[in-house]
Amino acid sequence: MADAESAPGRGAARAAYAGAWIVLGVVYTALFAASGVPAPTAVRGAIASALPPALLGIAALSLVRRHPLPVAGRGRFAARLVAALIGLAAASVALWLGIVAVDRALFPSSGRGPIAPIAAWQFVMDFLLLLSLAGMGYAAQGARALAEARERAAQSDALRARAQLALLRSQVQPHFILNVLHALLGLVRRDPARAEEALERLGALLRFGQSVQGDDGDLVPLSREWEFVGSYLELERMRLGGRLRLEVDADPAALEVAVPPFALQPLVENAIAHGVAPRAGGGRVRVSARRLPDGILLSVRDDGPGASESDVAASPRMGLRLLRQRLAALYDGRARLSFTRPAEGGFEARLELPDVPPSSEPA
């Protein structure tokens, strides 16, 4: 397959090679004609001058392919290369002399044969042409090696990002389960019947987590994450009762956008843990999803005491830290998670996600 894919490239390279020598032949023809040589003789002289180095140039490029530029010992390698090119230039001059001799035999009126200075000049020109070809060949080798190195680095980065995402995903679900079980401990003691209902809810949440792991995907429609968060909020309402007051609102268009699973739940969990649960009178949490021109905005706001960005960064809670790491790995800086303290009080977490495919698409 690789050979088939590279065949068009080889054909283009051969066409470019032939075209360059044809251009050089035209230049030679123009120079001969400008010096007063008749047009037919000028054309034959251009062919005699350009054809030998064109043919020997193929041998020079073959030499480059067979002997790549070494990492060490380049001085000795360069000396051997120059010697080989001198030999090819000498062969090119010999071929030129042979073509000129045939031309003299076929067209006696062409004039006298080449003299030594002209032969020496032809040797110098052919050597310089072959040296240039070898230089371009090694430059092309270097460019290909650099491109392959960059491709390997990109593949390595992609594999590393996928490994990181797999690790993060393996940490998210156990963290969530432990938090929910901890929240249900008090409910088991106070109201066993409601605790049983809560455990059934927990089973539904776990099925969501298993389906996400089973899909082996890094994205789900927001509608699935939204349903999952709704079940989580029902669990928290069972635990906190009337102390938890909820407002939930989503644009239908926003629910179609793909988001990382467990992206919204940590923000809701954080709002309840800091803005509602510690207060005897409880509090209000508002969860919203809005469609943006180029993505969506998820907002989770509570009316608690609030916190600063530095407070959030210093928090020992794992959910937000894992969310930041997953966003960085998936979106390469195109997602934005911010925390603000509104003027009227409380705390708001805002998650902006683009609706373009992330840099690491799901497998």
C-alpha positions in Angstrom: 0.0 0.0 0.0 2.8 2.4 0.8 4.4 1.8 -2.5 1.2 2.4 -4.3 0.6 5.6 -2.4 4.1 6.9 -3.2 3.9 6.1 -6.9 2.2 9.5 -7.8 4.9 11.2 -5.9 7.6 9.4 -7.7 6.0 10.2 -11.1 5.8 13.9 -10.2 9.5 13.8 -9.2 10.5 12.2 -12.4 8.5 14.8 -14.4 10.1 17.6 -12.5 13.6 16.1 -13.1 13.0 15.8 -16.8 11.5 19.3 -17.0 14.5 20.9 -15.3 16.9 19.3 -17.8 14.7 20.4 -20.7 14.9 24.0 -19.4 18.7 23.7 -19.1 18.8 22.5 -22.7 16.7 25.5 -23.8 19.2 27.8 -22.0 22.1 26.1 -23.7 20.4 26.4 -27.1 19.9 30.1 -26.5 23.5 30.7 -25.5 24.8 28.8 -28.6 22.5 30.7 -30.9 23.5 34.0 -29.3 27.2 33.3 -30.1 26.3 33.0 -33.8 25.9 29.2 -34.0 23.2 28.1 -36.6 20.0 27.0 -35.0 20.3 23.2 -35.9 23.8 23.1 -34.6 22.8 25.0 -31.5 20.1 22.4 -30.7 22.5 19.5 -31.2 25.1 21.2 -29.1 22.6 21.8 -26.3 21.6 18.1 -26.4 25.2 17.0 -26.3 25.9 19.3 -23.3 22.7 18.5 -21.2 22.1 14.8 -21.9 25.2 13.3 -20.3 24.8 15.0 -16.9 21.1 14.3 -17.0 21.8 10.6 -17.4 24.6 10.6 -14.9 22.5 12.6 -12.5 20.2 9.6 -12.1 23.3 7.6 -10.9 24.2 10.5 -8.5 20.6 10.4 -7.0 20.8 6.6 -6.8 24.1 7.0 -4.9 22.3 9.4 -2.4 19.5 6.9 -1.8 21.9 4.0 -1.2 24.2 5.9 1.1 22.2 8.2 3.5 24.1 10.9 5.3 25.7 9.3 8.4 25.4 10.8 11.9 29.1 10.4 12.6 32.2 10.4 10.3 30.7 13.0 7.9 34.2 14.3 6.8 35.3 10.9 5.4 31.8 10.4 3.9 32.0 13.8 2.1 35.4 13.0 0.7 34.2 9.7 -0.7 31.1 11.4 -2.1 33.1 14.1 -3.8 35.4 11.4 -5.3 32.4 9.5 -6.6 30.9 12.6 -8.1 34.3 13.4 -9.8 34.1 10.0 -11.4 30.6 10.6 -12.6 31.6 14.0 -14.0 34.5 12.4 -15.9 32.1 9.7 -17.3 29.7 12.6 -18.2 32.5 14.4 -20.1 33.4 11.1 -21.9 29.8 10.6 -23.0 29.7 14.3 -24.1 32.9 13.7 -26.2 31.3 10.6 -27.7 28.1 12.4 -28.7 30.2 15.3 -30.2 32.3 12.8 -32.2 29.1 11.1 -33.6 27.8 14.6 -34.4 31.0 15.5 -36.2 30.7 12.3 -38.3 27.1 12.9 -39.2 27.4 16.6 -39.8 31.0 17.4 -41.0 30.0 21.0 -41.6 29.4 21.6 -37.8 33.0 22.8 -37.4 36.0 21.6 -35.6 35.8 19.3 -32.6 36.1 20.4 -28.9 39.4 21.7 -27.6 40.9 21.0 -24.2 39.7 24.2 -22.4 36.1 23.5 -23.5 36.4 19.9 -22.3 37.7 21.1 -18.9 34.9 23.7 -18.7 32.4 20.9 -19.5 33.9 18.8 -16.7 33.5 21.6 -14.1 30.0 22.3 -15.1 29.0 18.7 -15.0 30.6 18.2 -11.6 28.8 21.3 -10.2 25.5 20.0 -11.6 26.0 16.6 -10.1 27.1 18.0 -6.8 23.9 20.2 -6.7 21.8 17.2 -7.4 23.4 15.2 -4.6 22.9 18.2 -2.3 19.2 18.4 -3.2 18.9 14.7 -2.7 20.3 14.8 0.8 18.2 17.9 1.6 15.1 15.9 0.5 16.2 13.0 2.7 16.6 15.4 5.7 13.1 16.9 5.1 11.5 13.5 4.9 13.3 12.4 8.1 12.1 15.5 9.9 8.6 15.0 8.7 8.6 11.4 9.8 10.0 12.4 13.2 7.3 15.0 13.6 4.7 12.4 12.6 6.1 10.0 15.2 6.1 12.7 17.8 2.4 13.5 17.0 1.4 9.9 17.2 3.3 9.6 20.5 1.5 12.6 21.9 -1.9 11.3 20.7 -1.2 7.9 22.4 0.0 9.6 25.5 -3.2 11.8 25.6 -5.4 8.7 25.1 -3.6 6.9 27.9 -4.1 9.9 30.1 -7.8 10.0 29.3 -8.2 6.3 30.0 -6.5 6.8 33.4 -8.7 9.8 34.2 -11.8 8.0 33.2 -10.9 5.1 35.4 -10.6 7.5 38.4 -13.8 9.4 37.8 -16.4 6.7 38.4 -14.9 5.3 41.6 -14.6 8.8 43.0 -18.2 9.5 42.2 -19.5 6.2 43.7 -17.6 6.8 47.0 -19.1 10.3 47.3 -22.6 9.1 46.7 -22.3 6.2 49.2 -20.9 8.5 51.8 -23.9 10.8 51.2 -26.4 7.9 51.7 -24.9 6.7 55.0 -27.0 9.2 57.0 -30.1 8.5 55.0 -29.8 4.7 55.9 -30.0 5.6 59.6 -32.8 8.1 59.3 -35.1 6.6 56.8 -34.4 3.1 55.6 -37.3 3.1 53.1 -36.0 6.2 51.3 -32.5 4.8 51.5 -33.8 1.7 49.6 -35.2 4.0 46.9 -32.0 5.9 46.8 -30.0 2.8 46.3 -32.2 2.0 43.3 -31.4 5.5 42.0 -27.7 4.7 42.6 -28.1 1.6 40.4 -29.4 3.7 37.5 -26.4 6.0 37.9 -24.0 3.1 37.9 -25.5 1.8 34.7 -24.8 5.2 33.1 -21.2 4.9 34.2 -20.9 1.3 32.9 -22.4 2.3 29.5 -19.9 5.1 29.2 -17.0 2.8 30.0 -18.5 0.1 27.6 -18.7 2.6 24.8 -15.0 3.5 25.3 -15.9 7.0 24.3 -14.7 10.3 25.6 -17.9 12.2 24.6 -21.7 11.7 25.1 -24.6 13.9 24.1 -25.4 16.5 26.8 -28.9 15.0 27.0 -27.4 11.8 28.6 -25.2 13.7 31.0 -28.2 15.9 31.8 -30.4 12.9 32.6 -27.6 11.5 34.7 -27.2 14.7 36.7 -31.0 14.8 37.2 -30.8 11.4 38.9 -27.9 12.5 41.0 -29.9 15.5 42.1 -32.8 13.3 43.1 -30.5 11.4 45.3 -29.3 14.5 47.0 -32.9 15.7 47.4 -33.6 12.5 49.2 -30.7 13.1 51.5 -31.2 16.8 52.2 -35.0 17.0 51.9 -36.4 20.5 51.8 -33.0 22.0 52.5 -32.1 21.6 48.8 -34.0 23.9 46.4 -33.4 23.4 42.7 -33.8 25.3 39.5 -32.9 23.3 36.3 -33.1 24.7 32.8 -31.6 23.7 29.5 -31.9 24.9 25.9 -33.1 22.0 23.7 -30.4 22.8 21.2 -27.7 22.6 23.9 -28.7 19.0 24.7 -27.6 17.9 21.3 -23.9 19.0 21.8 -21.4 16.3 22.8 -19.7 16.7 26.1 -17.3 14.6 28.2 -19.2 12.3 30.6 -19.1 13.3 34.3 -18.4 16.9 33.2 -21.4 18.6 34.7 -21.9 16.3 37.8 -18.7 17.5 39.7 -19.9 21.1 39.4 -23.3 20.2 40.8 -21.6 18.1 43.6 -19.3 21.0 44.5 -22.3 23.5 44.7 -24.2 21.2 47.0 -21.2 20.2 49.2 -20.2 23.9 49.8 -23.2 26.0 49.2 -26.1 23.8 50.6 -25.1 20.9 52.8 -23.1 22.9 55.5 -26.0 25.3 56.1 -28.8 24.5 58.5 -31.3 26.2 56.2 -29.9 24.7 53.1 -29.7 26.6 49.9 -30.6 27.0 46.3 -28.8 25.5 43.3 -29.5 26.6 39.7 -28.2 24.4 36.8 -28.5 25.7 33.3 -27.3 24.9 29.8 -27.2 27.5 27.0 -26.4 27.2 23.4 -23.6 29.5 22.2 -22.8 30.4 18.5 -19.8 28.0 18.6 -20.5 25.8 21.6 -22.4 25.6 24.9 -22.3 27.2 28.3 -23.0 25.1 31.4 -23.6 27.0 34.6 -24.0 25.8 38.1 -24.8 28.5 40.7 -25.6 28.4 44.4 -26.5 31.0 47.0 -23.9 29.9 49.5 -21.0 31.9 51.0 -19.0 31.7 47.8 -15.3 31.1 47.1 -12.5 32.5 45.0 -10.6 30.8 42.2 -7.7 30.3 44.6 -10.0 28.7 47.1 -11.2 26.3 44.4 -7.6 25.6 43.3 -6.6 24.8 46.9 -9.6 22.5 47.5 -8.7 18.8 48.3 -11.8 17.6 46.4 -10.7 15.4 43.4 -13.7 15.9 41.1 -12.9 19.4 39.9 -9.2 18.6 39.5 -10.0 15.5 37.4 -12.4 17.6 35.3 -9.7 20.2 34.6 -7.3 17.5 33.5 -9.8 15.8 31.3 -10.7 19.1 29.6 -7.1 19.9 29.0 -6.4 16.5 27.5 -9.6 16.5 25.3 -9.8 20.0 24.1 -6.3 21.3 24.1 -7.1 24.7 25.7 -10.4 25.2 23.8 -12.6 24.5 26.8 -12.8 27.0 29.7 -13.8 26.2 33.3 -14.1 29.3 35.5 -15.4 30.2 38.9 -16.9 33.5 39.9 -18.5 35.1 42.9 -21.5 37.1 41.6 -22.2 40.6 42.9 -25.4 39.5 44.6 -23.6 36.7 46.4 -23.2 33.0 46.1 -20.9 31.1 43.8 -21.0 30.2 40.1 -19.1 27.6 38.1 -19.1 28.1 34.3 -18.0 25.5 31.8 -17.7 26.6 28.1 -17.2 23.8 25.6 -16.8 24.1 21.8 -19.1 22.1 19.6 -16.2 21.2 17.2 -14.6 17.7 17.5 -12.0 17.7 20.3 -8.3 17.3 19.4 -8.4 13.7 20.7 -11.5 12.2 19.1 -13.1 9.2 20.7 -11.8 5.9 19.4 
